[in-house]
Amino acid sequence: MSSVTELADPPTDVGPRLTYLIKRLEMAERARMEEVLQAQGVTLHQYTALSLLERRDGLSSAQLARRHFVTPQAMNQLVATLERDALIRREPDEANRRILRATLTDQGRSTLAACHAAVDDLERRMLADFTPEQEREFREALSRSLRGLAEST
């Protein structure tokens, strides 16, 4: 039996496939995220966009779309909603007036802080049975897994 076949068919006594467990974790985490964010009046996509602007103020809708992995059309709708709700404001770029740069408003920063607190609580619940060392190892393992998949594309 070749080593490729051995890797493709993990022993059945190990339990569910790792990919299955990762997907289940992602689905459970996403459902809980949507619940805690809804209590703050924000969707998961809005939270992601606001978080991106927190890290990199002044992005255009096109830049937000690329970083959020959504279409420019979807991001335009999202940005319009955020602007309508006074969570962001958009102003023309000084060098190219056709480009609108988005920035967080005070209300957007306040909403984002409340969202971060809710997400922090969710992460604490998710990792409640981990020791600090296990949490560090889990974070490192996830990061290594992501790098491995990024390198294979």
BELZIVEN-V701206 format. One record per residue. N is the residue number from 0. RES is the residue in one letter. SS is DSSP state (H for helix, E for strand, L for the rest). PHI is phi in whole degrees, 0 to 359 (999 if undefined). NEAR is the number of other C-alpha atoms within 12 Angstrom. Layout:
# BELZIVEN-V701206
n:N res:RES ss:SS phi:PHI near:NEAR
n:N res:RES ss:SS phi:PHI near:NEAR
This chain:
# BELZIVEN-V701206
n:0 res:M ss:L phi:999 near:8
n:1 res:S ss:L phi:281 near:8
n:2 res:S ss:H phi:293 near:9
n:3 res:V ss:H phi:296 near:9
n:4 res:T ss:H phi:296 near:10
n:5 res:E ss:H phi:299 near:11
n:6 res:L ss:H phi:289 near:11
n:7 res:A ss:H phi:288 near:12
n:8 res:D ss:L phi:242 near:16
n:9 res:P ss:L phi:293 near:16
n:10 res:P ss:L phi:302 near:13
n:11 res:T ss:H phi:287 near:11
n:12 res:D ss:H phi:282 near:8
n:13 res:V ss:H phi:282 near:9
n:14 res:G ss:L phi:112 near:11
n:15 res:P ss:L phi:299 near:15
n:16 res:R ss:L phi:304 near:17
n:17 res:L ss:H phi:299 near:17
n:18 res:T ss:H phi:299 near:13
n:19 res:Y ss:H phi:295 near:12
n:20 res:L ss:H phi:296 near:14
n:21 res:I ss:H phi:297 near:16
n:22 res:K ss:H phi:296 near:14
n:23 res:R ss:H phi:298 near:15
n:24 res:L ss:H phi:297 near:17
n:25 res:E ss:H phi:299 near:15
n:26 res:M ss:H phi:293 near:14
n:27 res:A ss:H phi:293 near:17
n:28 res:E ss:H phi:297 near:23
n:29 res:R ss:H phi:296 near:22
n:30 res:A ss:H phi:298 near:17
n:31 res:R ss:H phi:293 near:24
n:32 res:M ss:H phi:300 near:33
n:33 res:E ss:H phi:299 near:25
n:34 res:E ss:H phi:296 near:20
n:35 res:V ss:H phi:290 near:26
n:36 res:L ss:H phi:285 near:31
n:37 res:Q ss:H phi:301 near:22
n:38 res:A ss:L phi:297 near:18
n:39 res:Q ss:L phi:266 near:24
n:40 res:G ss:L phi:80 near:23
n:41 res:V ss:L phi:229 near:31
n:42 res:T ss:L phi:274 near:26
n:43 res:L ss:H phi:298 near:28
n:44 res:H ss:H phi:295 near:29
n:45 res:Q ss:H phi:295 near:38
n:46 res:Y ss:H phi:300 near:36
n:47 res:T ss:H phi:298 near:30
n:48 res:A ss:H phi:296 near:45
n:49 res:L ss:H phi:297 near:44
n:50 res:S ss:H phi:296 near:30
n:51 res:L ss:H phi:298 near:29
n:52 res:L ss:H phi:292 near:34
n:53 res:E ss:H phi:297 near:27
n:54 res:R ss:H phi:281 near:17
n:55 res:R ss:L phi:217 near:18
n:56 res:D ss:L phi:295 near:24
n:57 res:G ss:L phi:89 near:28
n:58 res:L ss:E phi:286 near:33
n:59 res:S ss:E phi:276 near:32
n:60 res:S ss:H phi:300 near:40
n:61 res:A ss:H phi:296 near:26
n:62 res:Q ss:H phi:294 near:26
n:63 res:L ss:H phi:299 near:37
n:64 res:A ss:H phi:299 near:26
n:65 res:R ss:H phi:296 near:19
n:66 res:R ss:H phi:286 near:23
n:67 res:H ss:H phi:261 near:25
n:68 res:F ss:L phi:59 near:18
n:69 res:V ss:L phi:233 near:20
n:70 res:T ss:L phi:289 near:17
n:71 res:P ss:H phi:303 near:19
n:72 res:Q ss:H phi:296 near:16
n:73 res:A ss:H phi:296 near:21
n:74 res:M ss:H phi:292 near:30
n:75 res:N ss:H phi:301 near:25
n:76 res:Q ss:H phi:294 near:21
n:77 res:L ss:H phi:297 near:32
n:78 res:V ss:H phi:296 near:37
n:79 res:A ss:H phi:300 near:22
n:80 res:T ss:H phi:293 near:23
n:81 res:L ss:H phi:298 near:34
n:82 res:E ss:H phi:290 near:28
n:83 res:R ss:H phi:300 near:16
n:84 res:D ss:L phi:276 near:20
n:85 res:A ss:L phi:62 near:22
n:86 res:L ss:L phi:270 near:32
n:87 res:I ss:E phi:223 near:39
n:88 res:R ss:E phi:227 near:30
n:89 res:R ss:E phi:239 near:29
n:90 res:E ss:E phi:225 near:22
n:91 res:P ss:E phi:298 near:18
n:92 res:D ss:L phi:293 near:16
n:93 res:E ss:L phi:295 near:11
n:94 res:A ss:L phi:276 near:10
n:95 res:N ss:L phi:219 near:11
n:96 res:R ss:L phi:297 near:12
n:97 res:R ss:L phi:283 near:13
n:98 res:I ss:L phi:272 near:18
n:99 res:L ss:E phi:258 near:26
n:100 res:R ss:E phi:265 near:28
n:101 res:A ss:E phi:264 near:36
n:102 res:T ss:E phi:224 near:34
n:103 res:L ss:E phi:288 near:35
n:104 res:T ss:L phi:271 near:24
n:105 res:D ss:H phi:301 near:16
n:106 res:Q ss:H phi:296 near:20
n:107 res:G ss:H phi:297 near:31
n:108 res:R ss:H phi:295 near:25
n:109 res:S ss:H phi:295 near:19
n:110 res:T ss:H phi:298 near:31
n:111 res:L ss:H phi:296 near:35
n:112 res:A ss:H phi:298 near:22
n:113 res:A ss:H phi:294 near:22
n:114 res:C ss:H phi:295 near:31
n:115 res:H ss:H phi:302 near:25
n:116 res:A ss:H phi:298 near:19
n:117 res:A ss:H phi:294 near:26
n:118 res:V ss:H phi:290 near:29
n:119 res:D ss:H phi:301 near:20
n:120 res:D ss:H phi:297 near:18
n:121 res:L ss:H phi:299 near:23
n:122 res:E ss:H phi:296 near:22
n:123 res:R ss:H phi:298 near:16
n:124 res:R ss:H phi:296 near:15
n:125 res:M ss:H phi:296 near:20
n:126 res:L ss:L phi:256 near:21
n:127 res:A ss:L phi:302 near:14
n:128 res:D ss:L phi:269 near:12
n:129 res:F ss:L phi:263 near:16
n:130 res:T ss:L phi:281 near:12
n:131 res:P ss:H phi:305 near:13
n:132 res:E ss:H phi:294 near:12
n:133 res:Q ss:H phi:296 near:14
n:134 res:E ss:H phi:297 near:18
n:135 res:R ss:H phi:300 near:14
n:136 res:E ss:H phi:296 near:15
n:137 res:F ss:H phi:297 near:17
n:138 res:R ss:H phi:300 near:17
n:139 res:E ss:H phi:295 near:14
n:140 res:A ss:H phi:296 near:14
n:141 res:L ss:H phi:296 near:16
n:142 res:S ss:H phi:297 near:14
n:143 res:R ss:H phi:296 near:14
n:144 res:S ss:H phi:298 near:17
n:145 res:L ss:H phi:297 near:15
n:146 res:R ss:H phi:299 near:13
n:147 res:G ss:H phi:299 near:12
n:148 res:L ss:H phi:288 near:11
n:149 res:A ss:H phi:294 near:10
n:150 res:E ss:H phi:288 near:9
n:151 res:S ss:L phi:272 near:8
n:152 res:T ss:L phi:262 near:7
